[in-house]
């Protein structure tokens, strides 16, 4: 329906208001639905709530699994870095030992190489 003027819009609004009022009056006021209907609704709500709980548990488990993977990766990284650090300490210790040996050898050779006059 095409509305061309304000009078048509007002008439249409009155019609809708009248229909809405009639539909509200037609419904029994204050009458409770049957217990069987309420029971079925509650059963459906329980089933829906259980499904939501299961979905939430699955989401939580997936999130925990991802965090466990992250923690495991970090642990592996720490272990690798500690191993590298240990290797570097060993290399440094070897260099210091080699430097001490060469310094000690030089002093002995210098002492042997010099003849008293």
Legacy VTK file of the C-alpha trace (Angstrom):
# vtk DataFile Version 3.0
C-alpha trace
ASCII
DATASET POLYDATA
POINTS 117 float
0.000 0.000 0.000
1.326 3.373 -0.974
0.694 6.294 1.366
0.234 9.588 -0.478
-0.932 11.956 2.250
-1.112 12.421 5.994
-4.773 11.369 6.205
-3.976 7.921 4.797
-1.101 7.510 7.263
-3.329 8.430 10.220
-6.082 6.069 9.065
-3.554 3.234 8.698
-2.170 3.953 12.165
-5.680 3.827 13.669
-6.353 0.494 11.942
-3.149 -1.020 13.316
-3.883 0.328 16.797
-7.390 -1.127 16.718
-6.137 -4.537 15.570
-3.463 -4.579 18.257
-5.983 -3.702 20.968
-8.354 -6.443 19.751
-5.595 -9.050 19.796
-4.636 -8.091 23.347
-8.231 -8.308 24.544
-8.692 -11.695 22.882
-5.963 -13.219 25.041
-7.216 -14.451 28.388
-5.972 -12.053 31.027
-4.285 -13.598 34.045
-4.846 -17.148 32.907
-1.790 -19.344 33.480
-0.698 -21.779 30.780
-1.182 -25.442 31.476
1.400 -27.132 33.680
2.258 -29.541 30.874
3.187 -26.609 28.649
5.338 -25.075 31.375
6.992 -28.427 31.987
7.873 -28.843 28.300
9.267 -25.313 28.171
11.401 -25.964 31.238
12.638 -29.240 29.767
13.657 -27.423 26.602
15.384 -24.764 28.670
17.289 -27.453 30.600
18.372 -29.157 27.370
19.487 -25.817 25.953
21.356 -24.940 29.158
23.115 -28.333 29.160
24.179 -27.798 25.570
25.592 -24.402 26.517
27.496 -25.960 29.415
28.966 -28.629 27.126
29.975 -25.981 24.594
31.600 -23.894 27.331
33.509 -26.936 28.601
34.779 -27.684 25.089
35.861 -24.062 24.624
37.650 -24.104 27.977
39.413 -27.377 27.162
40.529 -25.997 23.814
41.849 -22.838 25.469
43.661 -24.845 28.153
45.177 -27.041 25.468
46.463 -23.985 23.600
47.945 -22.566 26.805
49.556 -25.913 27.613
51.181 -25.879 24.172
52.458 -22.342 24.758
53.869 -23.278 28.149
55.558 -26.352 26.654
57.099 -24.241 23.888
58.408 -21.753 26.459
59.889 -24.574 28.541
61.649 -25.967 25.483
62.971 -22.497 24.693
64.298 -22.096 28.232
65.972 -25.527 28.100
67.572 -24.720 24.733
68.848 -21.346 25.965
70.243 -22.912 29.149
72.072 -25.538 27.086
73.520 -22.840 24.815
74.568 -20.833 27.854
76.252 -23.910 29.361
78.099 -24.569 26.115
79.307 -20.975 25.998
80.514 -21.184 29.602
82.470 -24.347 28.737
84.052 -22.622 25.734
84.970 -19.640 27.883
86.515 -21.907 30.508
88.560 -23.714 27.817
89.820 -20.400 26.457
90.853 -19.275 29.914
92.664 -22.587 30.525
94.383 -22.352 27.158
95.398 -18.766 27.843
96.796 -19.719 31.275
98.739 -22.625 29.784
100.222 -20.466 27.042
101.113 -17.720 29.538
102.732 -20.272 31.827
104.595 -21.857 28.909
105.940 -18.494 27.764
107.335 -17.648 31.137
109.094 -21.027 31.411
110.535 -20.729 27.895
111.691 -17.213 28.549
113.314 -18.320 31.776
115.024 -21.276 30.032
115.994 -19.272 27.000
117.877 -16.636 28.989
121.438 -17.558 29.911
123.111 -15.896 32.811
126.219 -13.882 31.840
LINES 1 118
117 0 1 2 3 4 5 6 7 8 9 10 11 12 13 14 15 16 17 18 19 20 21 22 23 24 25 26 27 28 29 30 31 32 33 34 35 36 37 38 39 40 41 42 43 44 45 46 47 48 49 50 51 52 53 54 55 56 57 58 59 60 61 62 63 64 65 66 67 68 69 70 71 72 73 74 75 76 77 78 79 80 81 82 83 84 85 86 87 88 89 90 91 92 93 94 95 96 97 98 99 100 101 102 103 104 105 106 107 108 109 110 111 112 113 114 115 116
